[in-house]
Every structure is written in C-alpha cells, then in structure tokens.
C-alpha cells in the first residue's frame, strides 16, 4: 500500500540534476539501491560467520575545512588510499598478520559547519581472533598516507593530535543479526547500515548528506549540490574486493539493475501534490497519513489533509 508524492519538485530546483539511475544524484534511486546493498552485506556477514571469519568495521577520516573543494578532497583521499596506504610492504605485512581475506568499502560524503567531509567505512574480513589489535598500526599508516597526499599538515600539532584519536576507528564483534531493523538515527546504525546506507545519513553533529539540500534549499545549497554531483560522477560508492562476493555467496548486480528492480507490490491510493507533502512533513504527520491510508483509503487521507489545513 503506497501513497505517492510528486518528487520532481525536489530536483527541479537544481535544474534536473537528480536524474534517475544515479546512486549519487537521485534520492529515489539511491534509497532503493542502498536497501538492496544492505541486504547483500547482511548476506555476506552471515556467510563470513558460517565460514569462521572475523569481521571488523573500519572507518577512515581526515581533517577538513569549510574552504576545501570537494573535488580536491576526493582526489587527495583517492591518492591517500591507492598510492600511499595500500601500496608497499607495511600494509601488506599488516594484512598478512591478521589473515586478511577481503573488504567491502563504502564512500560517504556529508556537509557541515567545517565544509565537505568525505570518509569511508570498510568491513574487513579476516581471522576470527583479530579483534581491534591492528588499530594503532593502521592509524600510523593512514597518518603517513594523509600527510603524503596533502590531507594532513604535520606541522599543525593540534590537527595531528586529533587525527591520531579520530583518524581510524576499528570496531569488532560486528554481527549482522544486530542490524536488521531500520533505524533513522545514524549513531545507532549497525555495520550493514553504516556501509550501505551512507547516502541517506543526516547526522546533525556530523553534517547532512547532499540530498538534504534538495529539501532544505537554503542559501548556497544549489551550488553545493552541483559541486557534489559533478565531483562524484564516475566514483564508486560501494566496492568489494574481487572474488569476495563469490566466496560469500552474493550475486553481482549492477546499481542500474537494482534501481529498475521491482520487488514490492503496492496499490497507489493517492497522489500527493508538493503542497500536500510539505503539509504532512511540516506537521510531522507522515505516519498518520500511512495509518489513514491503511484504515480508510483515499477518503481518509483527504480528510487528514483537510484537518491539517484547518478546513
């Protein structure tokens, strides 16, 4: 049972940049794709447990300021990973020590008071007895990579100290069974949501996802949204180590196929105008609208809208 609202007004403000099929630009497609990816990740984590593998959730971040441009940060982040962190014998020896079997990486971008904040969440699959023992060593390697890529100024002692505390976070005891329920509060999301649902996160303290610009439409939001879409064009939101999907029994499906997939059957009870949707949102009455639709159909939804308008 579905109530559809006209989402086109959200993208029209930005010149139609939120085109369908894009996990970065289209909020509707992103929601569908990420939910399917979440289920894939849960399948992978369950299979890993059955195979006796350990799983840790690793988050990489770095300092950023309001004047930084997103394309520059994305390029420097890419260099930090590809050219400086993952190449060379120190990182190879770390992987060997923990019995590293592969990873799933998610790229997340939010925007807040300190500007753009791209960062990554990775699920590492390895020996079951590893835990978080490698965090200190990984932090040291990531610090060196960020310095060499220009993401961290070694002469800025305050930033360097903060980086050593927050630059790398490793969480152990990651269990897919703990994260099946959807939760809107990003601080309570589990690993599968952390990895797959990065596009819909909107933590107030850490900033908002650029899709929030489509709703907020505040000063500068149009420019920032264009910058975001252009910077992320061609970037991979979710990456699996080659061969990991096959080992863990996950089918390889493209974003486009997931966006076009239709698993749900629903009856359209009402088409809401942009004004109708704004009225429900401003009164925090979305749940009430769904309840009304379930109980009384189109007439009940119309009655709810009338009551909210004070008619």
N, C-alpha and C positions, 0 to 999 in steps of 0.2 A: 504494500500500500504506500503510495508516494504522492507527495504534494510537490509539484514542480514550480520553481520560480524562475523568472527570466534573468539568467546570469549575464546576458550580453551587456547590460548596462555597466557592469564592473569593468569590462575590458574596453568598452567604447571610449572611456575617459583617456585611455592610453593609446588611442589610435589603432586598436585591434591587435596589439602585440601579443595578447594572451591567446595564441592560436591553439586549436585542438591538436592533441597528439604529443604535446611537449610536457615532459615531466618538470621542466623548469618554469615555463611561461604560463601554462594553462592550469589553474587551480582545480578544475573539474577532472581533467585527465590525471593530474598528479595524485589526487585523492584515491582514484581507482587503482592506479599503478602501484602506489605505495602500500595499499592494503594487500594487494596480491603479493608484493615483495615481502611483506611482513610474514605472510603465511609460508612463503618459501624459506625464510630464515628460521622460522619455528621448526619446519620440517628438518632443516639442516642441523639445528641444535639437538633435536631429538635423536637423529641418526648418529650424531657425534657421540652422544651419551651411550647409545647402544654399542658403539664401536670402541668404547673405553677411552675416548679422547677427553681432554680437559678443554674448557673454553674460557677465555678472559675477554673482557670488553676494554679496549684501549682507546683513549681519547687524546688527540694531539691538538694543541692550540699554540698561539704565539701572540705577542703584543701587537696592538693596532691602535691607530689614532683617527680622529674624525676627518683629517685631511687626506688620508690614504685613498687612492683609487682602487676599486675592486679588481679591474683587470690586472693591475700591477701586483696586488696581493695574491691573486690566483696563480699568476706566473711564478712568483717567488716561492709560493707554497709548493707548486709542482716541482720546481728545481730542488727545493729542500728535500723532498721525498726521493725523487728519481736520481738526482745527481750526487747527493751528499749523504742521505741516510741509508738507503737500501743498497748502495754500491760499496764495495770494499769488504775487507776481511773482518773488521769488528762486528758489523751487523750479521755477517754470515756465521761467525762463531757464536753469537748470541742465539741465533735460530737453531743451530746445531745442539746447543746445550739444553734447550727447552723441548727439543723434539718437534719443532715447528712443522705443521702439516699443511697450512694454508690460512687464508684470511678472507673476510668479507669487509669491504671498505665502503663507507658512506660519506659523501661530501655534503656538508651543511653550510648554509650561509644565512646569517641574520644581520640585522642592522639596529644599532642602538646609539646611546649617547657618545660612544667612542668610535662611531662610524661602522664600517663593514667589518664583520667578524666571520671569515671563513675558517672552518675547522673540520676535522674528520673523526669519525667513530669507526673503530675496526674490531671485528670479532676475530680473535686469534685461536686457532685450533692446534693443540699440542699435547704433550704427555699429560696424564691426569694429575701428576704430583707437583706441578709447577707453581700454581698459585700466582702471587704477585712478586715473586722473588726477583724478577728482572726489571722492575720499575726504575730503580736507581740507575742501572746501566743504560737503559733505554733513554732515560731523561738526559743523561750525559751525551749520548749520541745525537739526540734530537736537538739539544742546545748547540752543538757544534754545527749541525746541518743548517739551523736557522741563522747562525752567525755568518756562515759562508754564503748563504743565499740572500743576505741582507734583511732578514726578518727580525733580527735581534742585534742591538748595538751592545757590544761587550763592554763599552766604556760607560754605559748607563747602568750603574750599580743597582739602582732601585728596581729597574725592569729585569735585570739579570736575577736578582734575588727572588722576585715574584715568579719569574719563569721557572726556576728550579722547584718551586712549590706547585705551580699550576700547569706547567707546560705539557706534562704527560700524566695521565690518570689511568691506573690499571685496576680493574675490578674483577674479582674472582667469584667462584660459585654462581655462575650465570646459568640459570635454569629456565628453559623455555616455558615450562609449566606455570611459572610465576607470572608470566606476562601475557596471558591470553586475553584478559579483559582490557578493553579500550579505556584509556584514561586521558582526559584533556590536559591535566597538569603535567608538563614535561618533566618536572622534578621527580615524578612518581612513575614515569615510564620505565619499562624494563628494557632488556637488551634488544629484543626484536623491534620494539617501537623506536628505540633510540637510533637504531641503524636505518630502518626503512621509512620512518615517518618524519624524517628531518624536514621535509617541505612544509609541514603543517604546524611546526612548533612555533609558539609565540610567547616564550617566557618573558615576563615583564622586566626582570632584572637583567637578562642577557640580551634583550632586544627582540625585535619582531622579524618574522620571515617576510621577505619582499612581497609575498602575496597579500600581506596585510595592507600594503599601500593601495591595493585595489579597493579596499573597504574604507580606509581612513581618508585617502585623497587629500592629504594635508599639503602645506607648502613644501615644495621640493620633491614630493613623492613621485610625480610623473617622471622627473629627470632621473631619480634614483632607480625607478623601475626599469626604465630604458637601459640604464647603465648595467643593471643586473642581468637583464635578458641578453644583452649583447655580450657581456663578459662570460656568461655561462654557455653560450652557443657552442655545441660540439663537446662540451665537458661530460664526463661520465659520472652520473650521480651514484651509481652502485657498481662496485667492481668485485668479482670473485676471482681468486687465484685459479688459473687454468687447471682443469681436472677436478676441482673441489666439488662442483655441482654433481658431476657424475659419481664421485665417490660417496656423496651423501644422499644420492637418490633424488636430486632436484632437477626437473626438466628445465631446459634452457629456452626461455620465452622472451621475445623482444618487448620493449615498452609499448610499441605500436600495437602489437597483438593483444597485450593486456588492456590497453585503453579501449580497443574495439570489442573486447570480450564482454559478453552479457550473461552473467550467472544468475542475476536476480530476476524474478518475475514480479511485476508490480502493476497496479491499476492506477492510472492518473485520475485523481479525484478533483483536482482544481489546479488552474494555472494562476499563479500569483503575479501581480504586476510588481515592478520595482518599488512602488509606494507601499503595496501590501507587505512585501518582505521587510522593508525598512520599518514599518509599523510593528511587525512581530519582533524584530530584533531590538528596537528601542524599548519595548515593553518586556523584553526577556520572555516572550511568550511562544517560543518555537515548540517547546514540549507540549504546551497547551493546544497548539494547532494540530499536532500529531494526534493527541488524545481525542480532540474534537472530530478529526477526520475518521478515526477508527470507530468512534461511537455513533456519529451522526452523519458522516459523509460530507458532501459539498455544502449542504444547508448548514450544518453545524460550524463549518469553517467560516462561511459567510457571516453567520451570527456572531462568531467570536470577533471577526474583524470589525463588525458594526459596533460591538460593545466597546472595543478598544478605541474607536473613534468617538465614542460618547454619543452615538446616534440613538 
